[in-house]
Amino acid sequence: MTEHEFNYQRVELPDAGAVVYRMDGVFGDTSHCYEFLEAFLEALDTCPPRIVFNLTQLDNMYSSGIGILANCFSKAGAVGKTLSLCGVSPVIHRTLTITGVQPMLKEYATEEEALAAPAE
């Protein structure tokens, strides 16, 4: 993996009524990030009501990644889905706080906590 590469794995958890996106690398200005956004938006109408972005393996997030995250959050909410984050590192938490995005999102320490939280 190169320094700015981004990858993700999409895991559907029907018993939890959720889909988890496990991300790694750097969420920023690469074609992989925009491909993720396209795939996310295409799957949004048919995905379960709960969406979790697991950021445990994410090294950093740049401004374009924040824009993609905000877009995912607003599009999910518009179709009645709940998007939350888990495994947010202090660096990424600080970035989300400084940009004003963090207060919009629910954050959980682990994927298990995010999946066990009451649906909104």
Secondary structure, 3 states (H helix, E strand, C coil): CCCCCEEEEEEEEHHHCEEEEEEEEEECCCHHHHHHHHHHHHHHHHCCCEEEEEEEEEEEECHHHHHHHHHHHHHHHHCCCEEEEECCCHHHHHHHHHHCCHHHCEEECCHHHHHHCCCC
